[in-house]
């Protein structure tokens, strides 16, 4: 799951969790918003970062964080 999320964020910098969810939902019906959030917090915390506010911010790879 983590690798799929990382690829989505690399291809769509600034994407929100809801955006990642919409893309992954087409590939895997068992995915939930909580699974995505937990994967980001536990597996990808050193590879991606969140930029902006909670409401309008998005995720970027560490090399793309502004």
For each residue, the residues with C-beta under 8 A, 3 or more apart:
1: 4 5 31 35 36 39 43
2: 5 6 39 43 44
3: 6 7
4: 1 7 8 24 27
5: 1 2 8 9 20 24 36 39 40 44
6: 2 3 9 10 44 47 48 61
7: 3 4 10 11
8: 4 5 11 12 15 20 23 24
9: 5 6 12 13 15 20 48 59 60 61
10: 6 7 13 61
11: 7 8
12: 8 9 15 19 23
13: 9 10 58 59 60 61 64
14: 51 58 59 60
15: 8 9 12 19 20 58 59
16: 19 20 57 58 59
17: 20 21 33 36 37 40 59
18: 21 22 33
19: 12 15 16 22 23 58
20: 5 8 9 15 16 17 23 24 36 59
21: 17 18 24 25 31 32 33 36
22: 18 19 25 26
23: 8 12 19 20 26 27
24: 4 5 8 20 21 27 28 31 36
25: 21 22 28 29 31
26: 22 23
27: 4 23 24 31
28: 24 25 31
29: 25
30:
31: 1 21 24 25 27 28 35 36
32: 21 35 36
33: 17 18 21 36 37
34: 37 38
35: 1 31 32 38 39
36: 1 5 17 20 21 24 31 32 33 39 40
37: 17 33 34 40 41
38: 34 35 41 42
39: 1 2 5 35 36 42 43 44
40: 5 17 36 37 43 44 45 48 59
41: 37 38 44 45
42: 38 39 45
43: 1 2 39 40
44: 2 5 6 39 40 41 47 48
45: 40 41 42 48
46: 62
47: 6 44 61 62
48: 6 9 40 44 45 59 60 61 62
49: 59 60 61 62 65
50: 57 58 59 60
51: 14 57 58 59 60 65 66
52: 56 57 58
53: 56 57
54: 57
55:
56: 52 53
57: 16 50 51 52 53 54
58: 13 14 15 16 19 50 51 52
59: 9 13 14 15 16 17 20 40 48 49 50 51
60: 9 13 14 48 49 50 51 64 65 66
61: 6 9 10 13 47 48 49 64 65
62: 46 47 48 49 65
63:
64: 13 60 61
65: 49 51 60 61 62
66: 51 60
